[in-house]
């Protein structure tokens, strides 16, 4: 599912309030990181991550690699931080993020 610019703007606004929970370090995008991000996306739908300075990947490369591995959309990349979104099906409909059309 490709996000529209209005949906990206909505998700960027929601991401301002959340903490960074995923860190890509010197090991890059490994199995543990993929599992952690997958679990976080299933629970929250929207996560913020950071690519550390010792990582071999740029912020854009790290965000895109992780998004591909967990079947998520890259919402935003600024500096060393990034935001990923994936709709969850484990939460009740009324608790999910409702994207604008």
C-alpha positions in Angstrom: 0.0 0.0 0.0 1.5 3.3 -1.1 0.9 6.3 1.3 -0.4 9.6 -0.1 1.2 12.9 0.9 -1.8 13.7 3.2 -1.4 10.3 4.9 2.4 10.9 5.3 1.7 14.3 6.8 -0.8 12.7 9.3 1.7 10.0 10.3 4.6 12.5 10.6 2.4 14.5 13.1 1.6 11.4 15.1 5.3 10.4 15.1 6.3 13.6 16.8 4.9 12.3 20.1 6.5 8.8 20.1 9.9 7.8 21.3 12.7 6.2 19.3 12.6 2.4 19.9 14.6 0.9 17.1 18.3 1.5 16.7 20.4 0.3 13.7 24.0 -0.1 14.7 27.2 -1.6 13.4 25.5 -4.9 12.6 23.1 -3.2 10.2 19.7 -4.8 9.8 19.9 -8.2 11.4 17.4 -10.9 12.5 17.0 -9.6 16.1 16.4 -6.0 14.8 13.8 -7.3 12.3 12.0 -9.3 15.0 12.0 -6.3 17.3 10.7 -3.9 14.6 8.1 -6.5 13.5 6.7 -6.9 17.0 6.7 -3.2 17.6 4.8 -2.5 14.4 2.2 -5.2 15.2 1.7 -3.6 18.6 1.9 0.1 17.6 1.6 0.5 13.8 3.9 3.5 13.9 7.5 3.3 15.1 10.5 5.7 15.2 14.0 4.5 14.6 17.5 5.8 14.5 20.6 4.8 12.5 23.7 5.2 14.8 26.9 6.7 13.6 28.8 3.4 13.7 26.3 1.8 11.2 27.5 1.0 7.7 24.1 2.2 6.4 22.9 5.7 5.8 19.6 6.6 7.5 17.7 6.2 4.2 19.3 2.9 3.4 18.7 1.6 6.9 15.0 2.7 6.9 14.3 1.2 3.5 16.1 -2.1 4.3 14.2 -2.5 7.6 10.9 -1.5 6.0 11.3 -4.1 3.2 12.2 -6.8 5.8 9.0 -6.1 7.9 6.7 -5.1 5.0 6.2 -1.6 6.2 6.2 1.9 4.6 8.9 4.5 5.2 7.0 7.6 6.3 9.9 10.0 6.9 13.7 10.1 7.1 15.3 13.2 8.8 19.0 13.2 9.7 19.7 9.9 11.4 16.0 9.2 12.3 13.2 7.5 10.4 9.6 6.6 10.9 7.9 3.4 9.7 4.2 2.5 9.4 2.4 -0.8 8.9 -1.3 -1.4 9.5 -1.9 -4.0 12.1 -4.7 -6.6 12.2 -4.2 -7.7 15.8 -5.7 -4.6 17.4 -9.4 -3.8 17.4 -10.5 -1.4 14.6 -11.3 1.4 17.0 -7.8 1.4 18.3 -6.0 1.4 15.0 -4.6 4.5 13.3 -7.3 5.9 10.9 -5.6 7.3 7.8 -7.1 10.2 5.9 -8.3 9.5 2.4 
